[in-house]
Amino acid sequence: MVPLSDGAGEVAAIGEEVTRVKLGDRIIGTFHPRWFGGPLSADYLTDRLGANLDGMLAEYAVLSEEALVPVPSHLSFEEAATLPCAAVTAWVALTGHRRITAGDTVLTQGSGGVSVFALQFAQVLGARMIATTSTAEKAERLKACRLRSRVNLIFGGSHHTANCRNFPM
């Protein structure tokens, strides 16, 4: 089994009947390669890259053309590789059963991919954002996310970055 669900790359070869991609296209593999849209059902969850299907930690991966999406031209492969899992996870968390709306508060834990995407999506949705992190270095990474405004305090302001080691619970 080849691990990892996130990956992006360039089409190196195609089968005779492939029509959605061509050699040289920059593409991203999708986490659930049998889910093409609409409500997610249990049938689509049986196949997952890096779980029961070979994942993306490889020089070459063989994927169905239906399980590929183009890389946005402004993104590097590294940036694009975060979209299928981290970005989708954050989006579903904020827009799933109860959609976040303007004035809601979103609290993220840490400065990893899902948290960073959640902060960016929360900003677009008009939510108040609070981010926790454990180090000053990670707080700086959160600040670099180009959020509208941040305050390095737990109290005050409408958007916060809190260092949990400086402010124990």
C-alpha positions in Angstrom: 0.0 0.0 0.0 1.3 3.5 -1.0 0.4 6.1 1.7 -0.8 9.7 1.5 -4.0 11.1 0.0 -2.7 14.6 -0.9 -0.7 15.0 -4.1 -0.4 16.9 -7.3 1.6 16.4 -10.4 1.9 16.4 -14.2 0.2 13.9 -16.5 3.0 11.7 -17.8 1.0 9.1 -19.7 -2.6 8.5 -20.7 -4.7 5.6 -21.8 -6.2 5.4 -25.3 -9.7 6.5 -24.3 -8.8 9.3 -21.9 -10.4 12.6 -22.9 -10.4 14.8 -19.8 -6.7 15.3 -19.5 -3.7 15.4 -21.8 0.0 14.9 -21.4 1.6 17.7 -19.4 -1.6 18.8 -17.7 -1.1 19.8 -14.0 -3.5 17.8 -11.9 -4.6 17.0 -8.4 -5.9 13.6 -7.3 -9.2 13.6 -5.4 -9.5 11.9 -1.9 -12.7 10.1 -2.8 -12.1 9.1 -6.4 -15.6 7.7 -7.0 -17.5 10.8 -5.6 -18.2 13.1 -8.6 -20.7 15.4 -6.9 -23.9 15.7 -5.0 -24.5 14.3 -1.5 -21.8 12.1 -0.2 -23.0 8.5 0.4 -21.4 5.5 2.0 -20.9 3.9 -1.5 -18.4 6.7 -2.3 -16.5 6.2 1.0 -15.2 2.7 0.2 -12.3 3.9 -2.0 -9.8 6.4 -0.5 -6.4 7.4 -1.8 -3.7 6.3 0.7 -6.1 4.0 2.6 -7.4 1.1 0.5 -6.2 2.6 -2.7 -2.5 3.4 -3.4 -1.9 7.0 -2.4 0.3 9.7 -3.7 3.7 9.1 -2.0 5.1 7.8 -5.3 7.1 9.1 -8.3 4.1 8.0 -10.5 0.5 7.3 -9.6 -2.2 5.7 -11.8 -5.6 7.4 -11.4 -8.9 7.5 -13.2 -9.4 10.6 -15.3 -12.7 11.2 -13.4 -10.7 11.4 -10.2 -8.5 14.3 -11.4 -9.0 18.0 -11.3 -6.8 20.7 -12.8 -4.3 22.6 -10.7 -5.2 26.3 -10.6 -2.5 28.1 -12.6 -1.5 30.4 -9.8 -0.7 27.5 -7.4 2.5 25.5 -7.1 2.3 21.7 -6.9 2.9 21.9 -3.2 0.1 24.4 -2.7 -2.3 22.5 -4.9 -1.6 19.2 -3.1 -3.2 20.6 0.0 -6.6 21.1 -1.6 -8.1 17.6 -1.8 -7.9 16.8 1.9 -7.0 19.8 4.1 -9.0 22.4 2.2 -12.1 20.1 1.6 -12.0 19.1 5.3 -12.1 22.7 6.4 -14.8 23.7 3.9 -17.1 20.8 4.9 -16.5 21.7 8.6 -17.6 25.3 8.0 -20.4 24.7 5.5 -21.7 21.2 6.3 -24.6 20.6 8.7 -24.7 24.2 9.9 -23.1 26.7 7.7 -21.0 29.4 9.3 -22.4 32.9 8.6 -21.3 36.4 9.3 -20.9 37.1 13.0 -20.3 33.5 13.9 -17.1 32.6 15.7 -14.7 30.0 14.4 -12.0 28.6 16.8 -9.1 26.7 15.2 -6.5 24.6 17.0 -3.0 24.8 15.7 -1.4 26.1 12.5 -1.7 23.1 10.3 -3.3 22.9 6.9 -6.9 22.3 8.0 -6.7 25.2 10.5 -5.2 27.6 8.0 -7.8 26.8 5.4 -10.6 27.1 8.0 -9.3 30.6 9.0 -9.3 31.7 5.4 -12.8 30.3 4.7 -14.1 31.7 7.9 -12.9 35.2 6.9 -14.6 34.8 3.5 -17.9 33.8 5.3 -17.7 36.8 7.6 -17.0 34.9 10.8 -15.0 36.1 13.7 -11.8 34.1 13.9 -9.8 32.8 16.9 -6.7 30.8 16.4 -4.7 28.9 19.0 -1.1 27.8 18.7 1.7 26.6 20.9 4.7 28.7 19.8 5.5 32.2 18.8 6.9 30.9 15.5 3.6 29.2 14.7 1.8 32.4 15.6 3.9 34.2 13.1 2.9 31.6 10.4 -0.8 32.3 11.2 -0.2 36.0 10.9 1.3 35.5 7.5 -2.0 34.1 6.3 -3.2 37.6 5.2 -6.2 37.7 7.5 -7.8 41.1 7.7 -6.6 41.8 11.2 -5.2 39.9 14.2 -4.6 40.7 17.8 -2.0 38.6 19.7 -4.2 38.5 22.8 -7.0 36.2 24.0 -9.1 39.2 24.9 -10.2 42.2 22.7 -10.5 42.8 19.0 -12.6 40.8 16.6 -9.8 38.4 15.4 -7.3 36.8 17.7 -4.2 34.8 17.7 -3.6 33.2 21.1 -0.4 31.5 22.2 -1.5 28.7 24.6 1.8 28.5 26.3 1.7 32.1 27.3 -2.0 31.9 28.3 -2.5 28.5 30.0 -6.0 27.3 30.5 
